[in-house]
């Protein structure tokens, strides 16, 4: 952003499976704020949650499918002083350990909705995969709450509060 660079390693996400997933904003089709989820993969879907927090998803799959992955937690790696100012917190584990915190730490708001995550200032780069990935049910939803569509790096201190539920995946 104009304030400077803020970056990190994604350590926790949740998958939402479009019209087949009752917990997804895309469940009722491409209308309202969910319309953007039906565009091609690789763009940002940013929305306001609980009237308090911005959250960011990465639209996935081909156009028309409505899939997205919510970014739940980030391990800060660059621009930590900027993230600390934005969050009003000093401890690194409190900067981006939840979807609202992550968006605030990175300066993500509605202006980033629809951003191309390859060609814009808001970019996601590939990295070597972690040694282990765990899965668990998604957090904070009531529909399809039993689906193990939350993925995280077990033991990483930057994972959100839901780190207590652990179901290792091979």
C-alpha positions in Angstrom: 0.0 0.0 0.0 1.0 3.6 0.0 2.0 3.1 3.7 4.5 0.4 2.8 5.0 -3.3 2.3 3.3 -5.8 4.6 3.7 -9.5 3.9 3.6 -13.0 5.4 3.2 -16.7 5.0 -0.3 -18.0 4.9 -0.7 -20.6 7.7 -4.5 -21.1 7.9 -7.3 -21.2 5.3 -10.9 -22.4 4.9 -12.4 -23.7 1.7 -15.9 -22.7 0.5 -17.3 -24.9 -2.3 -19.7 -22.6 -4.1 -23.4 -23.5 -4.7 -22.9 -27.0 -3.2 -21.8 -25.6 0.1 -24.6 -24.1 2.4 -21.9 -22.2 4.4 -20.7 -20.4 1.3 -21.8 -16.9 0.3 -22.1 -18.4 -3.2 -24.7 -21.0 -2.1 -27.6 -19.0 -3.6 -25.9 -18.3 -6.8 -24.1 -15.3 -8.4 -25.9 -12.4 -6.9 -25.2 -9.6 -4.5 -21.8 -9.6 -2.9 -21.2 -13.2 -3.9 -21.2 -12.4 -7.7 -17.5 -11.9 -7.6 -17.0 -15.5 -6.4 -18.3 -16.7 -9.8 -15.5 -14.9 -11.7 -12.3 -16.7 -12.6 -9.9 -17.9 -10.0 -7.1 -15.7 -8.8 -8.9 -12.6 -7.7 -9.8 -11.3 -4.2 -13.2 -11.5 -2.7 -13.3 -9.0 0.2 -16.4 -8.5 2.4 -17.4 -7.0 5.7 -18.2 -9.5 8.4 -20.3 -9.1 11.5 -20.4 -5.3 10.8 -16.9 -5.1 12.2 -14.1 -6.8 10.1 -13.0 -7.0 6.6 -12.2 -10.6 5.4 -10.4 -11.7 2.3 -11.0 -14.8 0.2 -9.2 -16.0 -2.9 -11.6 -16.9 -5.7 -10.7 -20.4 -6.9 -11.5 -22.5 -10.0 -12.9 -21.6 -13.3 -15.5 -18.9 -13.8 -19.0 -19.9 -12.9 -18.0 -22.3 -10.0 -18.3 -19.9 -7.0 -15.5 -21.5 -5.0 -13.2 -19.5 -2.7 -10.7 -19.9 0.1 -10.9 -17.6 3.1 -7.5 -16.5 4.4 -7.7 -17.1 8.1 -4.2 -16.5 9.4 -0.8 -15.2 8.3 2.7 -15.5 9.8 4.1 -12.0 9.4 7.4 -11.8 7.5 7.8 -8.2 6.3 6.4 -4.9 7.3 5.9 -6.0 10.9 6.1 -2.4 12.4 3.4 -1.3 9.9 1.2 -4.3 10.9 1.7 -3.4 14.5 0.6 0.2 13.9 -2.5 -1.0 11.9 -3.5 -3.5 14.6 -2.4 -1.6 17.7 -0.6 -4.7 18.9 3.0 -5.5 19.5 3.1 -9.3 19.7 3.6 -10.9 16.3 1.2 -13.7 17.1 -1.6 -11.2 17.5 -1.1 -9.4 14.2 -2.8 -11.7 11.7 -4.1 -14.7 13.7 -7.7 -14.5 12.4 -9.4 -13.4 9.2 -10.3 -9.9 10.4 -6.9 -9.4 12.0 -5.2 -10.5 8.8 -7.1 -8.0 6.7 -6.5 -5.2 9.1 -2.7 -6.0 9.4 -2.4 -6.0 5.6 -4.6 -2.9 5.0 -7.2 -4.9 3.1 -10.7 -3.3 2.7 -13.4 -3.1 0.1 -11.1 -1.2 -2.2 -9.2 -4.6 -2.7 -12.4 -6.5 -3.7 -11.8 -7.9 -7.2 -8.0 -7.3 -7.2 -6.0 -9.6 -9.5 -3.8 -11.5 -7.1 -1.1 -11.9 -9.7 -0.9 -8.5 -11.4 -1.9 -6.0 -8.6 -0.2 -4.7 -5.5 -2.1 -7.3 -3.5 -0.3 -10.5 -4.5 0.0 -14.1 -3.4 3.2 -15.8 -4.4 3.9 -19.6 -4.3 6.2 -21.0 -1.6 7.4 -24.4 -0.6 4.7 -26.4 1.0 4.9 -27.0 4.8 6.0 -30.3 6.1 2.6 -31.0 7.6 -0.9 -29.7 7.1 -3.8 -30.5 9.4 -7.5 -30.1 8.8 -10.5 -29.5 11.0 -14.1 -28.3 10.7 -14.5 -24.7 9.7 -14.8 -22.1 12.5 -17.7 -19.7 13.2 -20.3 -21.2 10.9 -23.5 -23.1 11.6 -24.3 -24.6 8.2 -22.1 -27.5 7.0 -20.1 -27.0 10.2 -18.9 -30.6 10.3 -16.9 -30.5 7.0 -13.2 -30.6 7.6 -12.4 -27.7 5.2 -10.2 -25.7 7.4 -6.5 -26.3 6.7 -3.6 -25.1 8.8 0.0 -25.7 9.8 -0.2 -27.6 13.1 1.8 -26.0 15.9 2.3 -22.7 14.1 1.8 -20.0 16.8 0.2 -17.6 14.2 -2.8 -19.9 13.6 -6.1 -18.5 14.9 -7.8 -19.4 18.1 -9.3 -22.5 16.5 -5.9 -24.2 16.7 -7.2 -26.4 19.5 -9.1 -28.8 17.2 -6.5 -31.0 15.5 -7.2 -33.7 12.9 -4.0 -34.4 11.1 -4.2 -35.1 7.4 -1.7 -37.4 5.6 
